[in-house]
C-alpha cells in the first residue's frame, strides 16, 4: 500500500492499495477505509459494505482527490457489494467506466437497477445513496464530481454508451494523468486538473467535445497518444485517423500537440523508433533491418537507418553490435 498525504486544506489526496495476493493484506478492508477517510475526506462518504466484501477484499485500486472531485481505479479479484440501510443525501454526479466484469447500480423503484457491462460507461446525478455490487474480476474507473455544474446538463437523464467514445477516452486519459502527476501538482495544478475533469464530463453529458476549449488540449494529446501507442504498426496510423477516432478536426489535434511542443507525426515516428530499438535489445531472435523498417512503417531500409541514426547516434546494426547482439543485418 502506498499513499500521498492529503493536503492540509483538503484540496488533494491520494493512495493506492493492492490486496490481490493469495494471502491478501491483513485487514485489507480496514486499511482501505482508514486510507480513504484520511486522504480522501468526509466529502466522499463510503457506504456500508457486506460482510462478504469486508472479509474477502482482494482488490488493486488507486484513488485520487482534486478538491471536490475524486477518481477511483478498481481492479477487483473479489466481488464487492453494499449492504444495510441507505440514508441521507448525496448531491453528486458519478461516472462509471467498466473495462471488464460488471458494475450494477440500484436506482429509484420506478427505474430499477442499471448494470454497466464491460466496454460501457454510465453517467448520472445521484441525489440519494443507493446500493451497488460488482462482479468478480471487475476493472472499472469511477469518477465522482460536484453536481452544481453538471446537474443542469443531466437533470434526470442517465447517460450511457460505449467506453471507446471520443469524449470518454478524453476523460479517462485526463483522469489517468491526474493519478500520475498528483504528487507534482501545486494549488494551480490541482484547480486546473479539477476544472478540466468537469469540462470533460460536460462533453460526455452533451455527447460532443468542445474542441476550442484550451484547457482540454492536454487530455486530447494524451488520448491521441494512447490510441497511437496501440496502433504503431498500423500503416493507416496518422493525424487524420487519430482525429477521426477522437471526433475532432486534424487542425484541432495538431494545435493541441503544438501546445506540448511536438507534432503528431513526430510523436508517432519517435514511438516507432523506440519500439524498433527495443526489438534490437531482445536477448534473441533479432529481426533484420529490412524487417524492422517494414514492420514499423518506414518507407524503406534507408529511411529507417537514417532516422534511427539521427535519433540514437548509431545505425541499427551498430547499435545492436554495441550491445553484443548478432544477427542484425
N, C-alpha and C positions, 0 to 999 in steps of 0.2 A: 504494500500500500504506500502510495506517495501522496503528498499534498502540497498546496501552496497556501500559505497563511492568508486568511481573509483580511482585507483592508479594514483599518480601524473605523472608517466611515461606512463600511458595508457596501462599497461600490463594486467590489470584485472579490472572488474567491474561487478556489478550485481544489479538487482532489481526485485521485484515482484509486481503484481497488480491484484486485484480481483474486478471487476465491474459488477458481475453477479446478485447482489441483485435486487429485484423488482424496486427499485428507482435508481439503478445504482450508480455510483460515479459521482458527479458533474464534468462536463468537463473531463470525463474519458479519452477520446482520447487525449486531450491536456496534461493530466498528463502522459499518456503513451509516447507521443512524447518527452516531456521535459525530462523524466527519461532516455529514450533511448539516446537522444542526449548528456545528461550529463554524464551518466555512461557507455555507450557502445561506443560512439565516432563516429567521422566522417568517419572512415574506413568502417562503415556499414550503408550506407545511406538508410533512409527509402523512400519508393516510395510515390507517391501521392495516397491517398485513396478516394473512392467515398463519396459523401455527405451522403448517407445512412449509410455507415460504421462509419463515424465520429460522426454522430448524435445518433447512436444506437450501442455503443461499449460495449457490455456485454461479457466480457471475464475474465478468470483467466489465468494468464501467469507468467512465471518466465524466466528471461533472465540472462545469464552469458557470460562474455567475458574472454578468456585467450589469451592474445597477439593478434594474427591475426585470431583467431577462435572465433566463437560465437555460443551459443546454446539457442534456444527458445523453451519452452514448452508452448503450447497453448491449452486451453480448452475453446472453443468459444460457448457461448449460441446463439449469433447472427452470421449472415453471415458476411464475410468481402470481399471486392472487391477493387482492384486498379482501377484508372481511369486517364484520361488525357494523355498527350504526354509522351512517354518514350524515353529519350535521354541519350547519354553518353555511357560510357564503364564500365563494371563490370567484372573484371577478377577474378572470384571466383568459387569455387566448392560448390555446395549445395546438401544437402541430406534431403529428406522429409520422415519421418516415420509416417504413419497415423494409428491410433488405432481405430478411429470412424469417421464417416462422410466421407468427400472427399475434396481433395485439387487439384484444376485444374490449370495447368500452361500453359501459351501461349508459343508456340515455333516458330521457323522460318516458314515463309509461306509455304515452301515445306514440313514441317513436321506436321504442325497443332498443336493442343493443346494436352496435356497429363493430364489425371486425375489419381491421386493416390488415390485409394479407400481404405476402411478400411482393415487393415491387410496386407497392401503392403508398399513398400518403393520405392523411386526413387533417384538416384544419377546421377548428371550431372555437366558438366562445363558450367558456364554462362559467355558469353562474352559481351552480351548487356542486358540492362534492359528489362523486359517483364512483362506483366500483369499477375495477378493471382486472383483467387477467392476461397473462402472456403464455404462449405455448412453450414447451421446452425448446432450446436451441433457437431462440428468437434473437435477431440482431436488429436494433432499431435506434433511431435518434428521436428524442423528444425535446421540443423547444417550447418553453413557457415564456409568454410575452405579456406586457401590460395591455389591458383592454381598452384604455381610453382612446388610443389612436387607431385601433383595428376594429373595434366593435361596430362603429358606423358602417364599415365596409361589409362586415359579415352579417350583422343582425342575427337572425335565427338560422342562417344558412350553415350547412355542413359541406365544406368544400373537399372533394375527394378527386383522385386521379392517379396517373402513373408517376412513380418517383423519378422517372427519367425525363420528365418535362423540363423545359429550359429553366423556368422560374424556380423549381425545386432544386435543380442542380446548382443554381447560383446560391441559393440559401444554404444548402449543405456545404458547398465549398467555403463560404464565408464562416459558417459555424466551425468547420474544421480549422480554419485559420485562427479563430479565437482560441481554440484549445492549444494550438502550438505556440502562439505568441503571448499567452496570458501573462507569463512572468515578466515580459518586457514592456507591458502596456503601462503608460503613465495615465494620469487623470484624463488628458485629452484623448488618448488612445482608447480608453475604456468608453468614453462617451461616443466616439466615432464608431467603435465596434457595435455598441448598442443601437445607435441610430441607423446604421446600415442594416442590421438584422431586422429592424422593424420595417424599413423600406422594402426589403426583400420579401418579408411576409405580406406586405401590401400587394406586391407583384403576384404572389401566389393567390391571394384572395381575388384579385382582378383577372387573373389568367393572362397577364401580359407584363412585360418588362419595360420600365421607363428608361429607354436607352440614352436619354440625355441627362440623367441624374449622375453627377460626377462621383458621388460617394459610392456608387455601385461598381466603379471601374475595377478595384482590386478583386472583388468577388467574381466579376466577369472574366478577368485574366486567370484566376485560379481554376474556375470551372473549365475554361478552354484548355488549360494545361492538363487538367485531369483527363479530359476527353482525348487529347493528343497522346498522352502517355500510354493509353490503352490501344492506340491505333498507329503506332510509329511505323510499323511495317506495311501499312495500307498505302498503296500507290495513289489513292484518291485523297489522302490527307492534305489539307490546305487551309488557308484562311477562309476560303469560300465554304468548305464543308463544315468547318467548326462554327462559323457564323450561322449557317443554316440550322445546325443542330441546336444552337442556343437561341434561335429566333431573334437575331439581331442582324443589322447590316454589316457588311465587311468593313466599312469605314468605322462603324462604332467599335468593332472588335480591335481594329488596328489602332484607333485612338486610345483605347483602354491599355493596350500593350505599351504604347508610346509613353504613357504616364510612368511606367516602370523602367523606361529607358531601353526597351528592346522591341523587336518586331516578331510577329507570329512566325514568319519564315525562319528567322534566326533561331528562335527557340526550338522549332521542330528539327532543324539541322543539328543544333547543339546536342539535343537529346539523342538523335540517331547516331551521332559520332560517339557519344558516351556509351551507348549500348554496343557499338562495334568495338570500342576499346575494352569493355568488359568481356566480350567474347574472346578477345586475344589473351586475356589473363586467365582463362579457364584452364584447369590442370591438364586437360586432354581434349582431343577432338577439335583442334583449331580449324575454323573454316579458312578457305583461301581468300585472298584479297578480292578476287572477282566475285566470289560468293557473298562476301560481306557487302560489296558495292551493290549487288543486285538486291539482296535482302533488305537493305536499309534505303533503297530507292534513290541511289545516286545514278547519274546518267551513264557512267561507265567507270572502270577502274581508275582511269587517270584523274577524273574529277574527285573520286573518293580519296585517292592518295594525296592530292593537293590539299583538300580540305582537312584531312587528318593531320598532315604535317603542319599546316598553319595553326591548328588548334593545340597540338601536343609537341611540336618541335621535332618530330621524327616521322618517318613513313611507318605504315602499319608493320612492315617486315622488320624494320629497325627497332620498333617498339617491342615487338614480340621477342626478338633476339636479346634485347636488354633485360628481359625477364627470364632468360634461359629457355624460352619456348622454341619449339621447332615445328616445321611442317606448314609454315605460313609462306605462301608464295603468290 
